[in-house]
Every structure is written in structure tokens, then in C-alpha cells.
Amino acid sequence: MTATRVASLPDVSSVDGRHPHDPHAHEVNPRSPHPRQAMLIEPGRLELRDFSPPHPGPGAMLLEIKCALSCGTDLKTFRRGHPLWKLPAPFGHEFSGIVAEVGAGVDRFKTGDAIMAAPTAPCGACFYCDRGQENLCPQAMDLMVMGAYADFLLLPPHIVARNTFTKPPSLPFEEAALLEPLACVVHAHEMARPEKHETALIIGAGAFGLLHMMALKAAGVRTVAIAGRGESRLRWAGELGANHVIDATHADAPSAVGALNGGYGPDLVIECTGQVGGWQDAFARVRRGGRAVFFGGCPINTALSVDTRRMHYDNLTLLAPFHFRPRDVRRARELLCEGRLGVGRLINARRSLNELDEVFAMLERGAMLKCAVIP
């Protein structure tokens, strides 16, 4: 099945009439006189609470949030909690903003600087960091910064020192907030090593799947196909540049995948559903000698059954990238600043902080890809 094209991605009811990709859209909402912070109390229950932003200690910075983005991981956590995050907890982790206050010893940034940052950073000295596997550093997840759905966010010293950067004026705050998810994609591609002559299949047409697709296309990969569900998502996949769009609910979907690459099947399959069924499909659809990338994290206590004969005699490579390293964050920033990816097109809705319940209801319905939450 070839890609379906539409005129444009929908602007899903922007809160102020401005287009969500307008680089000046952050100017429309004045600072709240009573700072707020969203808390995930338990799965399915969010509360927006007043809070007093702390003054930053040595090496830290207080950030005034200009944009926080919705994320598939946020949706999964909203639905079922997260094995690495204890509830109740501040919520949201994709963000950009302006420095409101700096702590003692911060000399790379000053009050008023526009910045973009990742919500984690490694220690740089542990067993994993010494081996270039900073994504596995215990500090990264243990000290992850949460709370981007808020008026202000405190960035601790390890984030400020390793994974915080100035935002160029040409880059909208909305796109700058994509730094963290794009870093995850960069890390996955560093492991998968896609080649320009190859055919890639992405399983899952959500925001992460389409971000993978856009990054692969920008890198010159010859053919990128998307297999997914939902009329809107498949339509958006075609609009954003997929060479082939395959409806995974159709009975002929396996044959459509098998017909790719001259009938050999995809060289590279990237799973982005976070479901065991998606992992099984990735293993089943990759060609002999190909690579399957299990990108989406599955629910706890689930398992993948692997046909060892196919694994061995078809010479398959199975990869499971997790999170990112500082070099992935730096590369993601470079890609965003270059402006070639066009990833701002993934943001097709805008809402205020007071409308978080609606944001997650829309995510549940698949009514948007990513929403820019503007305090």
C-alpha cells in the first residue's frame, strides 16, 4: 500500500488562534501570578496545584517553562504508572524555556537565556559511564527531572552541567522541547546503523514512530514504510513523508510488508508500539540478515518468544536501545538547530496548562500526535 497524502496536518484547536508552529507563540500567555505544577496522583488522576518555585542552589537553575510537550511515555504512565517513577509525582519531561534564576557557580547561562535541555544526565564516573554506556548510568533515571507541566521547573546541577544548551532564536520553543525524544531516536539509530540504500519499516504510527521516520528520511534512507493503526495517524504518516503507509489492521498487511525491498522484506524494522505484539511483529517481518530494533518499552512482566531457528539461521540482529547518552543529546540539538528535519510538524495541537485533562483525553483518542502545553 503506497502512502496516502493529505493537504496538511490539522491544527487541533489552538488555544489562542496562533498556529502551533509560530516561533512567537510563546508570547501570548503572561506569567501566572500563582505558579502551578501538575501532579500525577495515581494512574488516571492528575491535579494542578499551586506551588512555590524554589530558589536554585549552587550549580542549579530555575527555568520558566515556555513549552512542555505531551509524550507517549507520559500517556503510558498516565494509564498504568511507570516502573521507574513512584507516584504521586510531578509530571512531564519534554520542555524548553527561559532561565528565571541561576544558582551560584553557574557561568554558562544567565537570567533571560532561552534554553533547551534533556531531563536526565549521567554521573560520568560509574561503571557504565566509563564504558560509554551513559544511558545505563543509575543516576540518569534515579535523578530524572519531572514536572515540566508547570510554570517553573528547577534544573539540578547535573542537568545544567551536562545536558542543557542555549536555544538559538531561529528555533521555536515548541521544537526545542523535542530535544529529549529526538535524542532517544538518535541513540537508536546509532545502534541500528541505517544505510542509505536500505528499506526500513517502522511499526507504530504515533509520534515516536513518525519521528523515527523523519530522521531516517533526513539521513537519506531510500525507503521508509510505516505500519500502524488509525485513519488519522496513517494519513499523517503519509503527509510527513512515509514512502509506504500500511494499515496494520488489514489482512493483507503481512504481504504488503513482505513485498517491500523487492520482495525480500525490510532490512531494518523499528518497533514503536511498546506492546509485545509489536515486538513479535518486528521479529517476524525483518528480512533474513536484517536488524530488528525494539524501541518501545513494554509493560512489566511481559516476555518475547523467539524462534531460535529463525534467529540463528536467518542471521538476525536484535537490538533494544534504551534512553540516550550525552553525545546523542548533542547530536539531537545539532539536528534541531539545522532545521532540516521539520519535526515541528509533529506538534499539531496546543493547549494551556489548565487543559491537561483534555490533552490526555485527546491522546487516548489518538486525536493528535504531540500537544504543546503552553503555561
C-alpha positions in Angstrom: 0.0 0.0 0.0 1.5 3.3 -1.0 1.5 6.4 1.1 -1.7 8.4 1.4 -1.2 12.2 1.0 -3.2 14.9 2.6 -3.0 18.6 2.2 -1.8 19.4 5.7 -1.7 18.2 9.3 -4.7 19.5 11.3 -4.2 22.3 13.8 -6.3 20.9 16.6 -8.0 23.9 18.3 -5.0 26.0 19.2 -5.8 27.9 22.5 -5.2 31.4 21.1 -5.7 31.3 17.4 -2.0 31.2 16.6 -0.5 28.4 14.6 1.3 25.9 16.8 4.5 26.3 14.8 4.6 30.0 15.2 8.0 30.8 16.7 6.5 33.7 18.6 3.5 31.7 20.0 5.1 31.7 23.5 4.5 35.4 23.9 0.7 35.1 24.1 0.4 33.9 27.7 1.7 36.2 30.5 3.4 34.7 33.6 0.9 33.2 36.0 0.7 35.2 39.3 0.3 31.9 41.1 2.8 29.3 39.9 1.3 25.9 39.2 2.6 22.4 38.9 0.8 19.3 37.6 1.0 16.2 39.8 0.1 12.7 38.7 -1.5 11.4 41.9 -2.2 7.9 40.6 -2.9 6.4 37.2 -5.6 8.3 35.5 -5.7 11.1 38.1 -3.9 14.5 37.5 -4.1 17.5 39.8 -2.9 21.0 39.1 -1.6 22.5 42.3 -0.2 25.9 43.4 3.4 25.7 44.4 6.3 27.9 45.3 9.2 27.6 42.9 12.5 27.0 44.9 15.5 29.2 44.6 18.3 27.3 42.8 21.2 26.1 44.8 24.8 26.0 43.7 25.1 24.8 40.1 21.3 24.7 39.6 18.9 26.9 37.6 15.2 27.8 37.8 13.5 27.6 34.4 10.4 29.4 33.4 8.6 26.9 31.1 7.6 28.2 27.7 6.6 24.9 26.3 6.1 21.3 27.6 5.2 18.6 25.1 3.0 15.6 25.5 4.7 12.3 25.1 3.8 8.6 24.6 5.7 7.7 27.8 3.5 10.3 29.6 0.4 8.6 28.2 1.6 5.1 29.3 2.4 6.4 32.7 -0.9 8.2 33.0 -2.7 4.9 32.1 -0.7 2.5 34.2 2.0 4.2 36.2 5.7 3.6 35.5 8.1 1.0 36.9 10.8 3.7 37.5 8.7 6.5 38.9 7.0 6.5 42.3 3.6 8.2 42.4 2.4 10.8 43.3 5.0 12.8 41.4 5.3 16.0 39.3 4.6 15.2 35.7 6.0 16.0 32.2 9.6 15.8 31.0 9.9 17.4 27.5 10.4 21.1 27.8 12.1 24.4 26.9 12.0 27.8 28.5 13.8 30.8 29.8 16.2 31.0 32.7 14.5 32.7 35.6 17.2 32.4 38.2 20.7 30.9 38.3 22.5 29.4 41.3 26.0 30.2 42.5 28.7 28.9 40.2 26.6 28.8 37.0 28.6 30.7 34.4 27.4 29.2 31.1 23.9 30.6 31.4 22.3 33.8 32.7 18.9 35.0 33.6 16.9 35.6 30.4 18.6 33.0 28.3 16.4 30.8 26.2 17.4 27.2 26.8 16.7 23.6 25.8 17.5 20.6 28.0 17.2 16.9 28.5 15.6 15.8 31.8 18.4 13.4 32.7 22.2 13.3 32.8 24.7 10.6 33.8 27.2 10.9 36.6 30.2 10.5 34.2 32.2 8.3 36.6 30.3 5.0 37.2 30.9 1.5 35.6 28.6 2.3 32.7 29.8 5.8 32.1 33.4 4.5 31.9 32.3 2.2 29.1 30.4 4.8 27.1 27.0 3.5 28.2 25.9 6.6 30.0 22.3 5.7 29.2 22.6 2.9 31.7 24.0 5.1 34.5 21.8 4.6 37.6 21.8 8.4 38.2 20.1 9.0 34.9 16.8 7.6 35.9 17.1 7.9 39.6 17.6 11.7 39.4 15.4 12.3 36.3 13.8 15.8 36.3 10.0 15.6 36.2 7.5 18.4 36.4 7.5 20.1 33.0 3.8 20.6 33.1 4.2 23.7 35.3 5.0 27.4 35.2 8.6 26.8 36.6 11.0 23.9 36.8 14.2 23.5 38.8 17.1 22.1 36.8 19.6 20.4 39.1 23.4 20.8 38.7 24.0 17.5 36.9 21.4 18.5 34.2 22.8 22.1 33.9 26.4 20.9 33.6 25.8 18.1 31.0 22.6 18.3 29.1 21.5 21.9 29.0 22.1 24.2 26.0 21.2 27.7 24.7 18.3 27.8 22.2 19.0 29.8 19.1 16.4 32.5 18.2 15.6 30.7 15.0 14.4 27.6 16.8 10.8 27.8 18.2 10.4 26.8 21.8 8.0 24.1 20.6 10.6 22.4 18.5 13.3 22.9 21.1 11.2 20.9 23.5 11.7 17.9 21.2 15.3 17.6 22.3 14.7 14.6 24.6 12.7 12.4 22.3 14.9 13.1 19.4 18.0 12.1 21.5 16.3 8.8 22.1 15.8 8.3 18.3 19.4 9.4 17.7 20.7 6.7 20.1 18.5 4.0 18.5 19.9 4.9 15.0 23.5 4.9 16.3 22.9 1.3 17.3 20.9 0.3 14.2 23.3 1.9 11.7 20.7 2.5 8.9 22.2 2.7 5.4 21.1 5.0 2.6 20.4 2.0 0.2 18.1 0.2 2.7 14.4 -0.2 3.2 13.2 0.5 6.8 9.8 -0.4 8.3 8.5 1.4 11.4 5.8 -0.4 13.4 3.6 2.2 15.1 2.4 5.5 13.6 2.5 7.5 16.8 4.7 10.5 17.4 7.8 8.4 18.1 7.3 6.3 15.0 6.9 9.3 12.9 10.0 11.0 14.5 12.0 7.9 13.5 10.6 8.1 10.0 11.5 11.8 9.6 15.0 11.2 11.0 15.6 8.3 8.6 14.4 10.3 5.6 16.6 13.2 6.5 19.5 10.9 6.7 18.9 9.7 3.2 17.5 6.3 3.8 16.0 5.2 0.5 12.6 3.8 1.5 10.8 4.2 4.8 7.5 2.5 5.4 5.1 2.9 8.3 2.7 0.2 9.5 0.2 1.4 12.1 -3.4 1.8 13.1 -5.9 4.6 13.0 -7.1 6.6 10.0 -5.7 9.9 11.2 -2.3 8.6 12.1 -1.9 6.8 8.8 -2.9 9.9 7.0 -0.4 12.0 9.0 2.3 9.4 8.2 1.7 10.0 4.5 1.7 13.7 4.9 5.0 13.7 6.8 6.8 11.7 4.1 6.5 8.0 4.5 7.1 6.2 1.2 4.6 3.5 2.1 1.8 3.5 4.6 0.4 0.1 5.7 -2.8 -0.3 7.7 -1.8 -3.0 10.2 -5.5 -3.9 10.7 -5.9 -5.2 7.2 -5.5 -8.9 6.4 -3.0 -8.1 3.6 -0.6 -6.2 5.9 1.9 -9.0 6.2 2.1 -9.5 2.4 2.4 -5.7 1.9 5.4 -5.7 4.3 6.9 -8.8 2.6 6.6 -7.1 -0.8 9.0 -4.3 0.3 12.6 -4.2 -0.8 11.9 -6.2 -4.0 10.1 -8.9 -2.1 12.9 -9.6 0.5 11.2 -7.6 3.2 12.7 -4.7 5.2 16.4 -4.5 6.0 15.6 -2.7 9.3 12.4 -2.8 11.4 11.9 -0.4 14.3 9.2 -1.2 16.7 7.4 1.8 18.3 4.3 0.4 19.9 5.6 -0.6 23.3 3.5 -3.7 23.1 4.6 -7.4 23.0 2.6 -7.9 19.8 4.6 -5.1 18.1 7.9 -6.8 19.2 6.7 -10.1 17.8 5.8 -8.4 14.5 9.2 -6.8 14.3 10.9 -10.1 14.7 8.6 -11.7 12.2 8.8 -9.1 9.5 12.5 -8.3 9.3 14.3 -9.9 6.3 17.0 -12.6 6.6 20.2 -10.9 7.7 18.3 -7.8 8.9 18.0 -5.9 12.1 15.0 -5.5 14.4 15.0 -2.6 16.9 12.8 -2.9 19.9 12.3 0.7 20.7 9.1 0.8 22.7 9.2 -0.3 26.3 6.6 -3.0 27.1 4.5 -3.4 30.3 6.3 -5.1 33.1 6.1 -8.9 33.4 5.8 -9.5 29.7 8.0 -11.7 27.6 9.0 -12.2 24.0 9.1 -15.6 22.5 11.9 -16.0 19.9 12.1 -18.7 17.3 15.7 -19.8 17.8 15.9 -21.5 14.4 15.0 -18.3 12.6 17.2 -16.2 14.9 20.2 -18.4 14.1 19.8 -19.5 10.5 18.4 -16.2 9.3 21.3 -14.4 10.9 19.2 -11.8 12.6 20.4 -8.9 14.8 18.0 -7.9 17.6 18.6 -4.5 19.3 16.9 -2.9 22.3 18.0 0.7 22.7 17.1 2.5 25.9 17.3 6.2 26.6 20.3 8.2 25.4 23.8 9.4 26.1 25.1 13.0 26.2 26.6 12.6 22.7 23.1 11.7 21.5 21.7 14.8 23.1 24.3 17.0 21.4 23.6 15.4 18.1 19.8 15.9 18.5 20.4 19.6 19.3 22.5 19.9 16.1 19.7 18.3 14.0 17.1 20.6 15.6 19.2 23.7 15.0 19.9 22.7 11.4 16.2 22.8 10.8 16.2 20.1 8.1 14.0 17.5 9.9 10.9 19.6 10.0 9.9 17.9 13.3 7.8 20.9 14.3 5.1 19.3 12.1 4.6 16.6 14.7 3.1 19.2 17.0 -0.5 19.5 15.8 -2.3 20.8 18.9 -1.8 23.4 21.6 -3.4 23.7 25.0 -3.0 25.7 28.2 -1.7 24.2 31.4 -5.3 24.3 32.7 -6.4 21.9 30.0 -4.2 19.0 30.8 -7.2 16.7 31.3 -8.3 17.4 27.8 -4.7 16.8 26.5 -4.7 13.3 27.8 -8.2 12.6 26.7 -7.1 13.6 23.1 -4.1 11.4 23.4 -6.2 8.5 24.4 -8.4 9.0 21.4 -5.5 9.4 19.0 -6.7 12.8 18.1 -3.3 14.4 17.9 0.4 13.5 17.6 2.0 15.8 20.1 0.5 18.7 22.0 2.4 21.9 23.0 1.3 22.7 26.6 1.8 26.5 27.0 1.6 27.6 30.6 
